[in-house]
Every structure is written in C-alpha cells, then in structure tokens.
Amino acid sequence: MTHGIETHGSQAAAVFARKDAWHRLGTTVRDHAFTAEEAMRLGHLGGWDVRKLPLTASEITDDGVTSIEAPGFATVRTNPFTGQPEALGVVGNAYTPLQNEDHAEFLNLLADESGAVFDTAGSLHGGRQVFLTMKLPDSLTVGGSDRIDLNIAALNRHDGTGAFRILVTPVRVVCANTQSAALANHEASFSIRHTRNAKAAVQSAREALGLTFTYVEAFEAEAERMIQTSMNEAYFDALVSETFGLPDPDATTRTRQTERRRRARLHWLFADAPTQAAIRSTRWAGYQAIAEYLDHYAPVRSTGDHATARATRVLTSDDPNRIKRRAWATLAPA
C-alpha cells in the first residue's frame, strides 16, 4: 500500500478539505473547513482509546503453554472499523499515549488564535502514525509572482518509534506539495515526548508556535533575496553537485547512469520547466527545481503508483527535507 493510508474495504481513515488527495481515498469536505470533531468522525480517528498493556511471552512445550511476563508494554487501540483491540507497537514504562482527540484539540486551540483552518487528517500504516494539518491564513508572494502557503503539520506516533512532532512547512500552490527549509536561528519544528507531562508540553508547544510568524518573515526575506539574485546553468550545475554529491570514481555503470538522468532532469526543471517560468535564472528557481525534483521526479521504491509513493515519502520521511535544507543552506545568502 504505497500511500500508507489506513483502509478497511472501501473505507479509508482520512479526511481532506476542498480537494481530493493524491491517493483519492478518504472523505473530502468541499463546502466548509472541517472541525477537530469532524476530523475524528469523518477520518475514523476518534474513539481509539490508545492504551498500554503488559507484554507476555508464550513458551510451548510438550507439557503445554507457559505464559511469561516480558519487559515493556504493547500499545493497543480499538480498531475504528472493526471495534476489536489491535496492537500498534512496543513501548517502555515511561511512555504515555497521546490520544487522537488530544492531538486534534491542540490544533483546534491553535486555530482559535491564528485563524488557521484544518486541511487534512488521517491514519497511516495501520494506525501507527496519525497526521493532522492546518493551513495558515496568510500567503507569501516571493518576487511578486511565486506564491507560498504555510501549513502547520502535526504527526503523532502510537507505536513508540518517535515523538509527537509539529512542523511549520512552506507549500508551493503550483505543485501542492510540502517543502521545508532550515532557517538559521529560527525553529520550524517542535517535538514532544510521550510522557505523563505530554499534555502540558503540548500546551507549551502551542505557545512556542508564536514563533511561526517570525519564521514566516525570515523565510520571506531570504526567499526574496534568492529571487533577486541571478543564477546561470553553470552555477546551478555546481549546486546539484553540492546538494546530491558526485558518484565515486569506481561507481558502477548503473550508478553513473542514474546520476546523469537525475542531473538532466534537474537542468530541465531549472531551465525549461513551466513551473519556473516566472522565476527563471534565479537562485529561487534553483531551489525550486531541486524541491520539485524531490517531490515529483525522484525515484522511489513502489509496487504500485509511484506518484503516491513520492507523496507518502514527502509526508512521512525526513530525507527529502534534509536534501532541501542542504540546497537552501548553499543558496541562502549569509
């Protein structure tokens, strides 16, 4: 399942505002901004009652089955489609579940103050991860032509593999895919551990997200400087080498061919793609070419739809953002 969205027959645990998602699953709310309560109901995210149960091991011998207590706990939820208990992961004693309702309420409180509206919500990988995103009310326009929106995305993990993460992410309307850049001295993400104090920490993070608009201003200022700085193809070629690296001298023929195809696609995005028409031959176009390649053209492992696999990678993996941050650091003026 390349999209990662949890499904049960023809139903999917996801809800989207205004337009269908890339995988065409879930419920789309077209006539209004959906609420936290609707996210729980329409997205099949409510009533999971994520809880911890002690682990046991079973030993089967000729004398029968012996149950043995094991260290740690299993996180268990009530499956929203079947109503049956279902294991999600293994956690330690200090882990405290953060319910989907708490996840949504955090963003709901944030919406009251920022004017943001819910945009997407869903369950990934059988309930192990849950995401909710909100669209901030104000857009940026870089160089008078390139529009940037900002989303606040919150990702919770019920399987013990990561913290509750909150990201502030710039999004290009033209390609509708998330992008992020690491800005010097500005935070664009926050993490909260699953502990007894997690709910209090969520409140602290809500206050910390007052930095959002400082981040927006810094992003806009640096992007404006990029769009005012010219870039030729030779400089862009050097940026590609700096961002992706060069193959080793003893690299295989296949590796060299893959690098040549990537470089050719990147040069086309920079010099000829219609998505860069209004910002052609600028550092901003160089950054956007790399971002567009990672979001739409980079090879992914998939047994089905490559486009959905790319979209899922953008949502759940830090690899594309890590490469974008490297490009941003090279291009952003000191």
Long-range contacts (C-beta under 8 A, 24 or more apart in sequence): 1-304, 2-302, 2-303, 2-304, 2-305, 2-306, 2-308, 2-309, 2-312, 3-305, 3-308, 3-309, 3-311, 3-312, 4-124, 4-125, 4-129, 4-312, 4-315, 4-316, 5-122, 5-123, 5-124, 6-44, 6-122, 6-123, 6-124, 6-125, 6-126, 6-127, 8-81, 8-82, 9-81, 11-44, 11-81, 12-44, 12-122, 13-43, 13-44, 13-45, 13-80, 13-81, 13-122, 13-123, 13-127, 14-43, 14-120, 14-121, 14-122, 14-123, 15-39, 15-42, 15-43, 15-120, 15-121, 15-122, 16-119, 16-120, 17-117, 17-118, 17-119, 17-120, 17-135, 18-119, 21-120, 22-307, 22-308, 22-311, 23-305, 23-308, 23-311, 26-122, 33-117, 33-118, 34-118, 34-121, 35-108, 35-118, 36-101, 36-104, 36-105, 36-107, 36-108, 36-118, 37-104, 38-118, 39-104, 39-118, 39-121, 39-132, 40-100, 40-101, 40-104, 43-121, 43-122, 43-123, 44-80, 44-81, 44-123, 45-80, 45-100, 45-104, 45-121, 45-122, 45-123, 45-130, 46-80, 46-100, 46-101, 47-78, 47-80, 48-77, 48-78, 48-80, 48-99, 48-100, 48-127, 49-77, 49-78, 49-99, 50-75, 50-76, 50-77, 50-88, 50-97, 50-98, 50-99, 50-100, 50-158, 51-75, 51-76, 51-77, 51-97, 52-76, 52-91, 52-95, 52-97, 55-90, 75-158, 75-159, 75-160, 77-127, 77-158, 79-127, 86-126, 86-127, 88-126, 88-127, 88-128, 88-158, 88-159, 89-128, 89-157, 89-158, 89-159, 89-160, 89-161, 90-159, 90-160, 91-159, 91-160, 91-194, 92-160, 94-195, 94-196, 95-160, 95-194, 95-195, 96-194, 96-195, 96-196, 96-198, 97-158, 97-194, 98-156, 98-164, 98-192, 98-194, 98-198, 98-199, 98-202, 100-130, 100-156, 102-199, 102-202, 103-130, 103-132, 103-154, 103-156, 103-164, 104-132, 106-154, 106-202, 106-203, 106-205, 106-206, 107-132, 107-134, 107-152, 107-154, 109-206, 110-134, 110-152, 110-206, 110-209, 114-212, 116-152, 119-151, 124-312, 124-315, 124-316, 127-158, 128-157, 128-158, 128-159, 128-161, 129-155, 129-156, 129-157, 129-158, 129-159, 129-316, 130-155, 130-156, 130-158, 131-155, 131-156, 131-315, 136-212, 136-216, 138-216, 139-173, 140-170, 140-216, 140-219, 140-220, 140-223, 142-220, 142-223, 142-224, 142-226, 142-227, 142-279, 142-284, 143-224, 143-227, 143-228, 143-278, 143-279, 143-282, 143-284, 145-278, 145-279, 146-172, 146-223, 146-227, 146-278, 146-279, 146-284, 146-288, 147-172, 147-173, 147-174, 148-172, 148-173, 148-219, 148-220, 148-223, 149-173, 150-212, 150-216, 151-178, 152-209, 152-212, 153-178, 155-316, 160-194, 163-191, 163-192, 163-193, 163-194, 164-191, 164-192, 164-193, 164-194, 164-198, 164-202, 165-189, 165-190, 165-191, 165-192, 166-190, 166-191, 166-192, 166-205, 166-209, 168-209, 168-212, 168-215, 170-219, 172-288, 172-291, 174-275, 175-275, 175-292, 175-295, 175-296, 177-295, 177-296, 177-311, 177-314, 178-295, 178-314, 178-315, 179-291, 179-295, 179-321, 179-324, 180-321, 180-324, 180-325, 181-219, 181-222, 181-287, 181-324, 181-325, 181-328, 181-332, 182-325, 182-328, 182-329, 183-215, 183-218, 183-219, 183-222, 184-332, 186-211, 186-214, 186-215, 186-218, 186-219, 187-211, 187-215, 188-215, 222-332, 222-333, 223-284, 225-332, 225-333, 226-282, 226-283, 226-284, 226-287, 226-331, 226-332, 226-333, 227-279, 227-282, 227-283, 227-284, 228-282, 229-282, 229-283, 229-333, 230-281, 230-282, 230-283, 231-281, 231-282, 231-283, 231-285, 231-286, 232-281, 233-267, 233-270, 233-271, 235-286, 236-266, 236-267, 236-270, 236-286, 236-289, 237-263, 237-267, 239-286, 239-290, 239-327, 239-330, 239-331, 240-266, 240-267, 240-290, 242-326, 242-327, 242-330, 243-290, 243-323, 243-326, 243-327, 243-330, 244-323, 258-299, 262-293, 262-298, 265-293, 265-297, 266-290, 266-293, 269-293, 269-297, 283-331, 286-327, 286-331, 287-324, 287-327, 287-328, 287-331, 290-323, 290-324, 290-327, 291-324, 291-327, 294-320, 294-323, 294-324, 295-320
